[in-house]
Amino acid sequence: MQTAQPLFLRARSCTLSRPLAAPRMASRRSREASKYLQEALDVNQADVAAIEGVLAEIMPSAAHLMCDSFGNYVMQKLFEQGTEEQRTRLFAQMRGEIVHMAKNKHGCRPLQKALEKVTTEQRLAIARELRGHEDDCSFNVNGNHVIQKVIELLDASQLGSVDAAVLGRAQAFAQDQFACRVLSVLLRKNTAAKTQILKELRRVLVDLCLHQYGNYVVQGLMRECTAEDRNMMIDVVTANVYRFSKDKFASNVVETAILTGNAGQRRAILNCWAHRETLLDLVPDQFGNYVFSEAASIHEVHD
């Protein structure tokens, strides 16, 4: 019976290493080589020696592969399946490249996987390298995912530099397509600056409710904030319910207010629609009709 070749020898036989490391990664050959190696790593994930053989071949090109359209998937597999010592060696190849990787559409993926799999000390080292770049990464189509992952995985006490990036700019974060996601994740943590950030948001709450992205931040806060803050936000919604109900974005906030509010708050919102003139104007509206229908059904179920 013929003995199966080790994983790294089979990788050599399909000329994997060179095409992956070559500038012309978009070739059909490279796509197939990357897919082959991912599958081979899945099959041999318990074989430390096989993974070591692959690492030995690709380590000189590791930094390049992490930002490559095909190579990044292989690097994610290696972070998932390697030993702590192997991940440490991969992590060493990332040092000095963290900010570039965070903003790269391919590099941000293995960077997020590294954050999940490396040691606490290494995770903090990544956060230190991002220090001073939290703002531009948060507003970046790729970087925002990395900052979200940092926030999720670090303790609240270790997020001072993220707090500093948001303080004084909470509205800008809330109204940006990408940064609003970072802000929403940050507000789930009890960081030192959370109270101050909430104060900034309260001052512009109406604007946020009516905003394309800001409304999502408000909805997230309603679901997860303290009862005191929720009551304050629902009071604002109730005071503006007619205007909000007919708005494409704020109508979503009205629905969330009804869902998260207590019975008295739900009745107060419904009472705002009780006048015949209001209903005649609201029901034919493309957003108002939907909100009113949803509110009535929620009220019937809960009350």
URHUGI-V183177 format. One record per backbone hydrogen bond with DSSP energy under -1.0 kcal/mol. NH is the residue of the N-H (numbers start at 0). CO is the residue of the C=O. If there is no record, write none. Layout:
# URHUGI-V183177
NH/CO
NH/CO
This chain:
# URHUGI-V183177
9/5
10/6
11/7
12/8
13/9
14/11
15/10
19/15
20/16
21/17
24/22
26/23
30/26
31/27
32/28
33/29
34/30
35/31
36/32
37/33
38/34
39/35
40/36
41/37
42/38
43/39
46/43
47/45
50/46
51/47
52/48
53/49
54/50
55/51
56/52
57/53
58/54
60/57
61/58
64/60
65/61
66/63
67/64
71/67
72/69
74/70
75/71
76/72
77/73
78/74
79/75
80/76
81/77
86/82
87/83
88/84
89/85
90/86
91/87
93/90
96/93
100/96
101/97
102/98
107/103
108/105
110/106
111/107
112/108
113/109
114/110
115/111
116/112
117/113
122/118
123/119
124/120
125/121
126/122
127/123
128/124
129/125
132/129
136/132
137/133
138/134
139/136
143/139
144/141
146/142
147/143
148/144
149/145
150/146
151/147
152/148
153/149
157/154
158/155
162/158
163/159
164/160
165/161
166/162
168/165
172/168
173/169
174/170
175/172
179/175
180/177
182/178
183/179
184/180
185/181
186/182
187/184
188/185
190/188
193/190
196/192
197/193
198/194
199/195
200/196
201/197
202/198
204/201
207/203
208/204
209/205
210/207
214/210
215/212
217/213
218/214
219/215
220/216
221/217
222/218
223/219
224/220
229/225
230/226
231/227
232/228
233/229
234/230
235/231
236/232
237/233
238/234
239/235
240/237
243/239
244/240
246/243
250/246
251/248
253/249
254/250
255/251
256/252
257/253
258/254
259/255
260/256
265/261
266/262
267/263
268/264
269/265
270/266
271/267
272/269
273/270
278/274
279/275
280/276
281/277
282/278
284/281
288/284
290/286
291/287
292/288
293/289
294/290
295/291
296/292
297/293
298/294
299/295
300/296
301/297
302/298
